[in-house]
């Protein structure tokens, strides 16, 4: 190749690179990668208070959380993740900041309140958690339930949780747009509690944290009165199953299946059957946020654009060499 052609080739390559760089930067900025997920049943604080939470987002607790967050909305409810924890949750995540994972942009979720949107569950029942995910990953889900006597008026601390999870599931299958994780609830809880979920990815360096507020009705004694103790959280909006569908734990020694709870809308509680389709359609359109692993369809679009640009440069160089 002559010096003149080498000069032309170098100029063409530099020009193509100069053209490609801003285009790829624009694609990268305009098309964020997908995030990963959070529980929608029992409803997590992040999802309930997000723009996808429907009427729950307008509750007093969610409004207070938004204010504590500096007015920043919980749009990316599926992106509450911390990198490089590697199972050292209690050493990395500070007391009082468990619900935010210690992240300042989710700090409103740590407010100590007794009126968070909640889900009504039955002690000792079977529960199928719906963990909505916007991208699949391998990893382990660990579920903790606050200890008997938990006081929801104080900040959530690690000492409020047992040392071991009551349920742990590794690499569950993703069905549709969610992981559906079966578990048996502890039978010795009553009143208001927090179901704390940790999802430690094995395919990425990220660990996800979420708080789902739940209420266990007090057991009835043989005289018709209520047994047990704990804050009932009666003032909080709840998502509960219809009476006919609730687990009947007194009829069998085996734990009954906990039905999917219905979300409260404007003070009226819908049945589980009518609420489930509505919740699914709402979650399906949820926004997503950036991630560390650089996967997902948006990256395929950016990668395709880069491949086209490289092909153009290669063709130009080949053409110059043939002259």
Residue pairs with C-beta under 8 A, 6 or more apart in sequence:
1 9
1 321
5 320
5 321
5 323
8 320
9 317
9 320
9 321
12 313
12 316
12 317
12 320
13 313
13 317
16 309
16 312
16 313
16 316
17 313
19 309
20 306
20 309
20 310
20 313
23 305
23 309
24 302
24 305
24 306
24 309
27 301
27 302
27 305
28 302
31 298
31 299
31 301
31 302
32 288
32 289
32 290
32 298
33 288
33 290
33 291
33 293
33 294
33 295
33 296
33 298
33 299
34 134
34 135
34 288
34 289
34 291
34 295
34 296
34 297
34 298
35 76
35 78
35 79
35 81
35 134
35 135
35 288
35 289
35 290
35 291
36 78
36 79
36 81
36 133
36 134
36 135
36 137
36 199
36 201
36 206
36 208
36 291
37 78
37 131
37 132
37 133
37 134
37 135
37 178
37 179
37 199
37 208
38 44
38 46
38 47
38 77
38 78
38 80
38 131
38 132
38 208
38 210
39 47
39 129
39 130
39 131
39 132
39 195
39 197
39 210
39 212
40 47
40 130
40 131
40 132
40 178
40 279
40 283
41 119
41 128
41 129
41 130
41 239
41 260
41 261
41 279
42 118
42 119
42 121
42 127
42 129
42 195
42 212
42 213
42 214
42 239
42 261
43 53
43 56
43 117
43 118
43 119
43 212
43 239
43 261
43 263
44 77
44 197
44 210
44 211
44 212
45 65
45 99
45 109
45 116
45 117
45 210
45 211
45 212
45 213
46 74
46 77
46 78
46 80
46 106
46 109
46 210
47 53
47 77
47 132
47 283
48 56
48 57
48 59
48 62
48 116
48 117
49 56
49 57
49 61
49 62
49 65
49 66
49 74
49 77
49 108
49 109
49 117
50 57
50 73
50 74
50 75
50 77
50 286
51 57
51 73
51 74
51 75
51 287
52 77
52 282
52 283
52 285
52 286
52 287
53 62
53 117
54 263
54 265
54 282
55 237
55 263
55 264
55 265
55 266
56 62
56 117
56 237
56 263
56 264
59 115
59 117
59 237
60 115
61 111
61 113
61 115
61 116
61 117
61 236
62 117
64 108
64 111
64 113
65 74
65 108
65 109
65 111
66 72
66 73
66 74
66 108
67 108
68 107
68 108
68 111
69 105
69 106
69 107
69 108
72 105
74 106
74 108
74 109
75 287
75 289
76 287
76 288
76 289
77 286
78 132
78 133
78 134
78 286
78 288
78 289
79 288
79 289
79 290
79 291
80 100
80 101
80 103
80 106
80 208
80 209
80 210
81 101
81 206
81 207
81 208
81 209
82 92
82 93
82 101
82 102
82 103
82 206
82 207
82 209
83 205
83 206
83 207
83 292
84 205
85 92
85 93
85 200
85 207
86 205
87 200
89 198
89 207
89 209
90 158
92 102
93 101
93 102
93 158
93 209
94 102
95 155
95 157
95 158
95 159
96 110
96 155
96 156
96 157
97 107
97 110
98 110
98 156
98 157
98 158
98 196
98 209
98 211
99 106
99 109
99 110
99 156
99 194
99 209
99 210
99 211
100 106
100 107
100 108
100 109
100 110
100 209
101 208
101 209
109 211
110 155
110 156
112 152
112 153
112 154
112 155
112 156
113 152
113 153
114 152
114 153
114 192
114 231
114 233
114 235
114 236
115 233
115 235
115 236
115 237
116 213
116 236
117 213
117 236
117 237
117 238
117 239
117 264
118 192
118 213
118 214
118 215
118 233
118 236
118 237
118 238
118 239
119 212
119 213
119 214
119 215
119 238
119 239
119 240
119 261
120 214
120 215
120 216
120 217
120 238
120 239
120 240
120 241
120 261
121 127
121 185
121 214
121 215
121 216
121 258
121 261
122 185
122 216
122 217
122 246
122 247
122 249
122 256
122 258
123 185
123 186
123 187
123 188
123 189
123 190
123 216
123 219
123 249
124 184
124 185
124 186
124 187
124 249
124 255
125 184
125 185
125 247
125 249
125 255
125 256
125 257
125 258
126 182
126 183
126 184
126 185
126 247
126 255
126 256
126 257
126 258
127 182
127 183
127 184
127 185
127 258
128 180
128 181
128 182
128 183
128 257
128 258
128 260
129 143
129 179
129 180
129 181
129 182
129 183
129 197
130 178
130 179
130 180
130 260
131 141
131 178
131 179
131 180
131 181
131 197
131 199
132 177
132 178
132 283
132 286
133 174
133 177
133 178
133 179
134 177
134 286
134 288
135 291
135 295
135 296
136 174
137 201
137 202
137 203
137 204
138 171
138 201
138 202
138 203
139 170
139 171
139 199
139 200
139 201
139 202
139 203
140 168
140 169
140 170
140 171
140 199
140 200
140 202
141 167
141 168
141 169
141 170
141 172
141 179
141 181
141 197
141 198
141 199
142 165
142 167
142 168
142 197
142 198
142 199
142 200
143 165
143 166
143 167
143 168
143 181
143 183
143 195
143 196
143 197
144 161
144 162
144 165
144 166
144 195
144 196
144 197
144 198
145 161
145 162
145 166
145 185
145 186
145 189
145 193
145 194
145 195
145 196
145 214
146 156
146 160
146 161
146 193
146 194
146 196
147 160
147 161
147 162
148 188
148 189
148 190
148 230
149 229
149 230
150 160
150 191
150 192
150 193
150 194
150 230
151 231
152 192
152 193
152 194
152 213
152 231
152 233
153 231
156 194
156 196
156 211
160 194
161 196
165 198
166 183
166 184
166 185
166 186
167 181
167 183
167 184
169 181
169 182
169 183
171 202
172 179
172 180
172 181
173 179
177 280
177 283
177 284
178 283
184 255
185 255
185 258
189 216
189 230
190 216
190 217
190 218
190 219
190 227
190 228
190 229
190 230
191 215
191 216
191 218
191 228
191 229
191 230
191 231
191 232
191 233
192 213
192 214
192 215
192 230
192 231
192 232
192 233
192 236
193 213
193 214
193 215
193 216
193 230
194 211
194 212
194 213
194 214
195 211
195 212
195 213
195 214
196 209
196 210
196 211
196 212
197 208
197 209
197 210
197 212
198 207
198 208
198 209
199 207
199 208
200 207
201 207
201 208
203 293
204 291
204 292
204 293
205 292
206 291
206 292
213 233
213 236
215 232
215 233
215 236
215 238
216 230
217 232
218 226
218 227
218 228
218 229
218 230
218 232
219 226
219 227
219 228
220 226
220 227
221 227
237 264
237 267
238 261
238 264
238 269
239 261
239 262
239 263
239 264
239 269
239 275
240 261
240 262
240 264
240 269
241 258
241 259
241 260
241 261
241 262
241 271
241 272
242 262
242 271
242 272
242 273
245 259
245 271
245 272
245 273
246 259
247 255
247 256
247 257
247 258
247 259
248 256
249 255
249 256
259 272
260 272
260 275
260 276
261 272
261 275
262 269
262 270
262 271
262 272
262 274
262 275
262 276
263 270
263 275
263 278
263 279
264 270
270 278
